[in-house]
Amino acid sequence: MLWAYNPCNFNSRSHSGPFTLLSPNYNALNDLRPGVKCLFTQTSAGTQTLTFTMGLDTDSQGEINVFPNGRVNLYQYLILGVVNIGNTPYQGQIGTVLCTFTLNGKWGASGPFGPFAAHIGPTGYTSCWVVIPKSAIVGSTTTSSLTLALQANFATAFGNFGVGEIIVAGADDLPLQQINSSPNDPTRLNRASGNSPWPVLRRPFRKFNGVLIPTTREANMAGFNTPQGPYSRNIQDMIFTGGQVGGHIIAPLWRPAGYANSYQQALMQENAYMARMVDPLPTQVANASENMFNNSFNYEELY
């Protein structure tokens, strides 16, 4: 399970291209509510590019270079994403949207990444995701900005165009032994005074439970400055940090079996989504005789 629990904040946001900002500001681009879009009006027909420039607040909890308090263990991966692209509540009406991500600094040294075609996921909204392993880092220059270009063919009378969320987030890959993913139907049934049913149809969303393979005491409970094995921090730290953040990114399935560092774009597009951790929070159960821990994670999709 690819898990990002600490998305970066942005200290600056701007756009360019034949688009006029319709929303009061850019806040909706990183409010961890992908269903709330930052809206624009396009002013020219044909193939156009909407470009965002986002300054990364690397002193925030979304630090992607080193952890606070002197810890220098990097995340295993960096996730780049743009969520809920289009002009309707559910999906875009402009056909293919090509997304290109360009990071400056060491995380972007092997970029730009794309163009990738945005994908309509199973719950009906369009997103695009990119995964960068830390093995792709070159040099030591701090990564301080992201440029995101969205290219599409716009009709003259297209109207408003929106983007729900732009994501830059460090991520860890936690090995799962069991995946439980189920759609939740939030439809409600109201009844008139004569008892006639009037269903209030709502879109299903995904609920997920993942059970980790047994992990070591060090991976779960290592001291603050003790190496945590393959993870950026120990699992207990991840749980408590994640419990304080409203928006996570999870991808239960995101790479072909047997490939340690590569990911499959189609799998990532279909299975990655924003979520929140729900009660019960993970319970770390120790097997004393084997000195191993079991963990189970519960999420529900955000939209």
Buried (B, 14 or more C-beta within 10 A) or exposed (E): BBBBBBBBBBBEBEBEBBBEEEBEEBEBBBBBBBBBBBBBEBEEEEEBBBBBBBBBBBEBBBBBBBBEEEBEBBBBBBBBBBBBBBBEEBBBEBEEBBBBBBBBBBBBBBBEBBBBBBBBBEBBBBBBBBBBBBEBBEEEBBBBBBBBBBBBEBEEEBEBBBBBBBBBBBBBBBEBEEEEBEEEEEEEEEEEEEEEEEEEEEBBBBBBBBBBEBBBBBBBBBEEEEEBBEBBBBBBBBBEEBEEBEBBBBBBBBBEEEEEEEBBBEBBBBBBBBBBBEEEBBEBEBEEEEEBBBBBBBBEBBB
